[in-house]
């Protein structure tokens, strides 16, 4: 958000992320593995809602070009950082 304000971006909407979109279930499995938990995720338990997404929607190249944004924390590292932060808040 800082970069968007600092660089006076031209568009009103951008996706901001790691630049490597995946299907949600892949993120959930990856988070579960990083956390080392044996939680059943219940993927596919609900009926398909019919929504279809296009990976091009999550392209961060326009935002990166206008602001110099570059993701520097991987998803697994972000999960680990969040887990450590939550743990520190409970101590």
ZAKE-763307 format. One record per residue (C-alpha): residue in one letter; chain; x, y, z. Coordinates in steps of 0.5 Angstrom, whole numbers, plus 500, padded with zeros to 3 digits. Example, Ala and Ser with C-alpha at 12.3 -4.5 7.8 and 13.67 -1.06 7.14 Angstrom:
% ZAKE-763307
+-----+-------+-----+-----+-----+
! res ! chain !   X !   Y !   Z !
+-----+-------+-----+-----+-----+
!   a !     A ! 525 ! 491 ! 516 !
!   s !     A ! 527 ! 498 ! 514 !
+-----+-------+-----+-----+-----+
% end
This chain:
% ZAKE-763307
+-----+-------+-----+-----+-----+
! res ! chain !   X !   Y !   Z !
+-----+-------+-----+-----+-----+
!   x !     A ! 500 ! 500 ! 500 !
!   x !     A ! 506 ! 505 ! 502 !
!   x !     A ! 509 ! 503 ! 495 !
!   x !     A ! 502 ! 505 ! 491 !
!   x !     A ! 501 ! 512 ! 495 !
!   x !     A ! 509 ! 513 ! 494 !
!   x !     A ! 509 ! 512 ! 486 !
!   x !     A ! 502 ! 515 ! 485 !
!   x !     A ! 500 ! 509 ! 481 !
!   x !     A ! 495 ! 510 ! 475 !
!   x !     A ! 490 ! 504 ! 476 !
!   x !     A ! 485 ! 504 ! 481 !
!   x !     A ! 486 ! 496 ! 482 !
!   x !     A ! 492 ! 491 ! 483 !
!   x !     A ! 493 ! 485 ! 486 !
!   x !     A ! 498 ! 484 ! 490 !
!   x !     A ! 502 ! 478 ! 492 !
!   x !     A ! 507 ! 473 ! 491 !
!   x !     A ! 507 ! 473 ! 483 !
!   x !     A ! 506 ! 465 ! 483 !
!   x !     A ! 498 ! 464 ! 484 !
!   x !     A ! 496 ! 457 ! 486 !
!   x !     A ! 489 ! 454 ! 487 !
!   x !     A ! 487 ! 455 ! 494 !
!   x !     A ! 488 ! 448 ! 496 !
!   x !     A ! 495 ! 448 ! 495 !
!   x !     A ! 496 ! 454 ! 499 !
!   x !     A ! 492 ! 450 ! 505 !
!   x !     A ! 496 ! 444 ! 504 !
!   x !     A ! 503 ! 448 ! 504 !
!   x !     A ! 501 ! 451 ! 510 !
!   x !     A ! 499 ! 445 ! 514 !
!   x !     A ! 506 ! 442 ! 512 !
!   x !     A ! 510 ! 448 ! 514 !
!   x !     A ! 506 ! 448 ! 521 !
!   x !     A ! 507 ! 441 ! 522 !
!   x !     A ! 500 ! 439 ! 523 !
!   x !     A ! 496 ! 433 ! 522 !
!   x !     A ! 489 ! 437 ! 520 !
!   x !     A ! 484 ! 434 ! 516 !
!   x !     A ! 482 ! 440 ! 511 !
!   x !     A ! 476 ! 437 ! 508 !
!   x !     A ! 477 ! 439 ! 501 !
!   x !     A ! 471 ! 437 ! 496 !
!   x !     A ! 466 ! 437 ! 502 !
!   x !     A ! 462 ! 442 ! 499 !
!   x !     A ! 459 ! 442 ! 493 !
!   x !     A ! 462 ! 446 ! 487 !
!   x !     A ! 460 ! 453 ! 487 !
!   x !     A ! 461 ! 454 ! 480 !
!   x !     A ! 466 ! 460 ! 480 !
!   x !     A ! 472 ! 460 ! 476 !
!   x !     A ! 478 ! 464 ! 476 !
!   x !     A ! 483 ! 466 ! 471 !
!   x !     A ! 491 ! 466 ! 474 !
!   x !     A ! 492 ! 472 ! 469 !
!   x !     A ! 487 ! 476 ! 474 !
!   x !     A ! 493 ! 475 ! 479 !
!   x !     A ! 499 ! 478 ! 475 !
!   x !     A ! 503 ! 483 ! 479 !
!   x !     A ! 507 ! 485 ! 473 !
!   x !     A ! 503 ! 492 ! 472 !
!   x !     A ! 504 ! 494 ! 480 !
!   x !     A ! 511 ! 491 ! 480 !
!   x !     A ! 513 ! 496 ! 474 !
!   x !     A ! 509 ! 502 ! 477 !
!   x !     A ! 512 ! 501 ! 484 !
!   x !     A ! 518 ! 497 ! 484 !
!   x !     A ! 514 ! 492 ! 488 !
!   x !     A ! 518 ! 485 ! 489 !
!   x !     A ! 516 ! 480 ! 494 !
!   x !     A ! 521 ! 478 ! 498 !
!   x !     A ! 518 ! 473 ! 503 !
!   x !     A ! 516 ! 466 ! 500 !
!   x !     A ! 509 ! 463 ! 502 !
!   x !     A ! 512 ! 458 ! 507 !
!   x !     A ! 516 ! 463 ! 510 !
!   x !     A ! 510 ! 468 ! 511 !
!   x !     A ! 506 ! 462 ! 514 !
!   x !     A ! 512 ! 461 ! 519 !
!   x !     A ! 513 ! 468 ! 521 !
!   x !     A ! 505 ! 468 ! 522 !
!   x !     A ! 506 ! 462 ! 527 !
!   x !     A ! 512 ! 465 ! 531 !
!   x !     A ! 508 ! 471 ! 532 !
!   x !     A ! 502 ! 468 ! 534 !
!   x !     A ! 506 ! 464 ! 539 !
!   x !     A ! 510 ! 470 ! 542 !
!   x !     A ! 503 ! 473 ! 543 !
!   x !     A ! 500 ! 467 ! 547 !
!   x !     A ! 507 ! 467 ! 551 !
+-----+-------+-----+-----+-----+
% end
